[in-house]
Amino acid sequence: MLLSARGLTRRFPGPRPAAFAKRPVTTALDDADIDVREGSALGLIGESGSGKSTLVRLLLALDTPTSGTVEFDGRPVDATAGARSLHWLRRQTGIVFQDPYASLDPRMSVGRIVAEPLWALGIEGDRRARVRDVLTDVGLEPDMADRFPHEFSGGQRQRIALARAIVHRPRLLIGDEPLSALDVTVRAQILELFALLRERDGMTLLIVSHDIGIVQNLCDEVVVMKDGRIVEEGPTEKVLLEPQVSYTRRLLASIPVIDPGRS
């Protein structure tokens, strides 16, 4: 198993309502178990506030769990370790966020943005050549490395974000709502890039999405979350066509389905 978590829980203390009163606690994630098989594509779905992004942050050691454990390729992930101690995990993982503009530093050229993981992780070699190669991989021209984010469309910016996420050749690529800010035609193009990375490079995918059509077309397995808990999981076709819990049925009925193959 490439990535496994057991009993992941994350609670946040709220403001104290009055002197000597007990401080309320909000549970964002409650006793979650999850497995991501190497080479697979796992979809994570649920309403806003269901705990999806919290789970992703804990899996990547971007936040510390209240309780529970995470392992990557059998190695324990210690979120309390210093940044340098987690370089091994950063080397193995990449993430693409929802907003392709907010996730890019407008003061940096595209070349610097894409190369940033290579410098941060101390990856040797011809970094300029690697940046040119990965820009080509995501459908951009290599000479675009000298331009700045504001010069690009939303779809191109997301390609830049994807290039940065894969420039260091991670084994696991996580997309946290990576297509929701894009129009339908661009979604289909970026979706094809994700599928290509999996097929060509054997990359494992973990996709968080509100769009059931994206999950249906890209993912082998799906996990359904509600109120910080995993309520259903299994092969994508089975869960989406034969949901076993009422929440999944309501979720599937309420979320608009966008076919990525349509423009």
C-alpha positions as CSV (number, residue, x, y, z in Angstrom):
1,M,0.0,0.0,0.0
2,L,1.5,3.3,-1.0
3,L,-0.4,5.5,1.5
4,S,-2.3,4.3,4.6
5,A,-4.0,6.1,7.5
6,R,-5.6,4.7,10.6
7,G,-7.8,6.4,13.1
8,L,-7.1,9.9,11.9
9,T,-8.8,12.5,14.0
10,R,-8.5,16.2,14.0
11,R,-10.2,18.4,16.6
12,F,-10.0,22.2,16.8
13,P,-10.7,24.1,20.1
14,G,-13.2,26.9,19.7
15,P,-13.2,30.3,21.6
16,R,-13.9,30.1,25.3
17,P,-17.5,31.4,25.7
18,A,-17.0,32.8,29.1
19,A,-14.5,32.8,32.0
20,F,-14.1,29.3,33.5
21,A,-16.5,27.9,30.9
22,K,-15.5,24.8,29.0
23,R,-14.0,25.5,25.6
24,P,-16.1,23.9,22.8
25,V,-14.3,21.6,20.4
26,T,-15.0,21.1,16.7
27,T,-14.3,17.7,15.2
28,A,-13.2,18.2,11.6
29,L,-12.2,14.6,11.0
30,D,-13.2,11.6,13.1
31,D,-11.5,8.2,13.2
32,A,-10.8,8.0,9.5
33,D,-9.1,4.9,7.9
34,I,-8.0,5.2,4.3
35,D,-5.7,3.2,1.9
36,V,-4.3,4.4,-1.4
37,R,-2.9,1.6,-3.6
38,E,0.1,2.4,-5.7
39,G,-0.8,3.0,-9.3
40,S,-4.5,3.6,-8.4
41,A,-6.7,6.6,-8.7
42,L,-8.8,7.3,-5.6
43,G,-11.6,9.9,-5.6
44,L,-12.7,11.6,-2.4
45,I,-16.2,13.1,-2.5
46,G,-18.6,14.8,0.0
47,E,-20.2,18.1,0.7
48,S,-18.3,21.2,1.7
49,G,-17.2,20.9,5.3
50,S,-17.2,17.1,5.2
51,G,-13.5,16.8,6.1
52,K,-12.0,16.1,2.7
53,S,-9.4,18.9,2.7
54,T,-8.6,18.2,6.4
55,L,-7.9,14.6,5.5
56,V,-5.6,15.6,2.7
57,R,-3.7,18.0,4.9
58,L,-3.1,15.3,7.5
59,L,-2.0,12.7,4.8
60,L,0.6,15.2,3.6
61,A,1.7,16.2,7.1
62,L,0.6,19.8,6.4
63,D,-1.3,19.6,9.7
64,T,-0.9,17.5,12.8
65,P,-3.6,15.0,13.8
66,T,-5.2,15.0,17.2
67,S,-4.8,11.2,17.0
68,G,-4.1,8.5,14.5
69,T,-1.3,7.5,12.2
70,V,-0.2,7.9,8.6
71,E,2.3,5.7,6.7
72,F,3.8,6.3,3.2
73,D,5.1,3.2,1.6
74,G,5.4,1.6,5.1
75,R,7.3,4.6,6.6
76,P,5.6,6.5,9.5
77,V,4.8,10.1,8.7
78,D,5.5,12.4,11.7
79,A,3.7,15.7,11.1
80,T,5.5,17.1,14.2
81,A,8.9,16.7,12.6
82,G,10.7,19.7,11.2
83,A,10.5,20.7,7.5
84,R,13.8,19.2,6.6
85,S,12.9,15.9,8.3
86,L,9.9,15.7,5.9
87,H,11.8,16.2,2.7
88,W,11.5,12.5,2.0
89,L,7.7,12.8,2.0
90,R,7.7,16.1,-0.1
91,R,9.9,14.3,-2.6
92,Q,7.3,11.5,-3.0
93,T,4.2,13.7,-3.2
94,G,2.8,16.7,-5.2
95,I,-0.4,18.6,-4.9
96,V,-2.5,20.8,-7.2
97,F,-4.9,23.2,-5.5
98,Q,-8.3,24.6,-6.6
99,D,-7.4,28.2,-7.5
100,P,-4.7,28.2,-10.3
101,Y,-4.0,31.9,-9.7
102,A,-3.9,32.1,-5.9
103,S,-1.5,29.1,-5.8
104,L,1.1,30.9,-8.0
105,D,3.4,33.7,-6.8
106,P,2.7,36.6,-9.2
107,R,6.2,38.0,-8.6
108,M,7.9,34.9,-9.9
109,S,8.4,33.8,-13.5
110,V,6.9,30.6,-14.5
111,G,10.3,29.0,-14.7
112,R,11.1,29.9,-11.1
113,I,7.6,28.7,-10.0
114,V,8.0,25.3,-11.6
115,A,11.6,24.9,-10.5
116,E,10.9,25.7,-6.9
117,P,10.4,22.1,-5.7
118,L,13.8,21.2,-7.3
119,W,15.6,23.8,-5.3
120,A,13.6,23.3,-2.1
121,L,14.2,19.5,-2.1
122,G,17.9,19.8,-3.3
123,I,17.3,17.8,-6.4
124,E,20.4,17.9,-8.6
125,G,20.7,17.9,-12.4
126,D,19.9,20.3,-15.1
127,R,17.0,22.1,-13.6
128,R,16.4,24.4,-16.5
129,A,16.1,21.4,-18.8
130,R,13.7,19.6,-16.4
131,V,11.5,22.7,-16.3
132,R,11.4,22.9,-20.1
133,D,10.5,19.2,-20.3
134,V,7.7,19.4,-17.8
135,L,6.2,22.4,-19.4
136,T,6.0,20.5,-22.6
137,D,4.5,17.5,-20.8
138,V,1.6,19.7,-19.6
139,G,1.0,21.2,-23.0
140,L,2.8,24.5,-22.7
141,E,5.7,26.0,-24.7
142,P,9.1,25.8,-23.0
143,D,9.8,29.5,-23.7
144,M,6.8,30.4,-21.5
145,A,9.2,29.9,-18.6
146,D,10.2,33.5,-18.9
147,R,6.6,34.9,-18.5
148,F,4.5,35.6,-15.4
149,P,1.3,34.1,-14.2
150,H,-0.9,37.1,-15.0
151,E,-0.1,36.6,-18.7
152,F,-1.9,33.3,-18.8
153,S,-5.5,32.1,-18.9
154,G,-7.0,30.1,-16.0
155,G,-6.5,26.8,-17.8
156,Q,-2.8,27.6,-18.6
157,R,-2.2,28.6,-14.9
158,Q,-3.6,25.3,-13.8
159,R,-1.2,23.6,-16.2
160,I,1.6,25.6,-14.6
161,A,0.5,24.5,-11.2
162,L,0.4,20.9,-12.4
163,A,3.9,21.3,-13.8
164,R,5.2,22.5,-10.5
165,A,3.5,19.5,-8.7
166,I,5.1,16.9,-10.9
167,V,8.5,18.5,-11.7
168,H,10.2,16.4,-9.1
169,R,8.6,13.2,-10.3
170,P,6.5,12.3,-7.3
171,R,4.9,8.9,-6.9
172,L,1.6,10.4,-5.5
173,L,-0.2,13.4,-7.0
174,I,-3.1,14.9,-5.0
175,G,-5.6,17.2,-6.6
176,D,-7.7,19.2,-4.2
177,E,-10.6,20.4,-6.4
178,P,-8.1,20.9,-9.2
179,L,-10.7,21.4,-11.9
180,S,-13.6,23.3,-10.2
181,A,-12.4,26.8,-11.2
182,L,-12.1,25.9,-14.9
183,D,-14.7,25.9,-17.7
184,V,-15.9,22.6,-19.1
185,T,-13.6,22.5,-22.1
186,V,-10.5,23.2,-20.1
187,R,-11.6,20.7,-17.4
188,A,-11.6,18.0,-20.1
189,Q,-8.0,18.9,-21.2
190,I,-6.6,18.9,-17.6
191,L,-8.5,15.7,-16.9
192,E,-6.7,14.1,-19.8
193,L,-3.4,15.3,-18.4
194,F,-4.1,13.5,-15.1
195,A,-5.0,10.3,-16.9
196,L,-1.8,10.5,-19.0
197,L,0.4,11.0,-16.0
198,R,-1.1,7.9,-14.4
199,E,-0.9,5.8,-17.6
200,R,2.6,6.9,-18.8
201,D,4.4,7.5,-15.5
202,G,2.5,5.1,-13.2
203,M,1.6,8.0,-10.9
204,T,-0.9,7.3,-8.1
205,L,-3.7,9.8,-7.9
206,L,-5.9,11.1,-5.1
207,I,-8.6,13.4,-6.4
208,V,-10.8,15.6,-4.2
209,S,-13.8,16.7,-6.2
210,H,-17.4,17.9,-6.0
211,D,-17.8,16.8,-9.6
212,I,-19.1,13.2,-9.8
213,G,-18.4,13.1,-13.5
214,I,-14.6,13.8,-12.9
215,V,-14.4,11.0,-10.3
216,Q,-16.4,8.6,-12.5
217,N,-14.1,9.1,-15.5
218,L,-10.8,9.2,-13.7
219,C,-11.0,7.1,-10.5
220,D,-11.0,3.3,-9.8
221,E,-12.1,3.7,-6.2
222,V,-14.1,6.3,-4.3
223,V,-14.4,7.4,-0.7
224,V,-17.5,9.3,0.5
225,M,-17.3,11.6,3.5
226,K,-19.9,13.3,5.7
227,D,-19.4,15.3,8.9
228,G,-15.7,14.3,9.2
229,R,-16.3,10.6,8.8
230,I,-15.9,8.1,6.0
231,V,-19.4,6.7,5.4
232,E,-18.9,4.6,2.3
233,E,-16.0,3.4,0.1
234,G,-15.4,0.9,-2.7
235,P,-15.0,0.6,-6.4
236,T,-16.2,3.7,-8.2
237,E,-18.7,2.0,-10.4
238,K,-20.3,0.1,-7.5
239,V,-20.5,3.1,-5.1
240,L,-21.9,5.4,-7.8
241,L,-24.4,3.0,-9.3
242,E,-25.3,1.0,-6.2
243,P,-24.7,3.3,-3.1
244,Q,-25.3,1.5,0.1
245,V,-26.0,4.4,2.5
246,S,-28.7,7.0,2.2
247,Y,-26.3,9.9,2.4
248,T,-24.4,8.7,-0.7
249,R,-27.7,8.4,-2.6
250,R,-28.7,12.0,-1.6
251,L,-25.3,13.3,-2.5
252,L,-25.4,11.7,-5.9
253,A,-28.9,13.1,-6.5
254,S,-28.0,16.6,-5.5
255,I,-24.6,17.2,-7.2
256,P,-24.7,18.2,-10.9
257,V,-22.9,15.8,-13.1
258,I,-20.6,17.4,-15.7
259,D,-19.4,15.1,-18.4
260,P,-15.7,15.9,-19.0
261,G,-16.0,14.6,-22.5
262,R,-18.5,17.3,-23.5
263,S,-17.5,20.9,-24.5
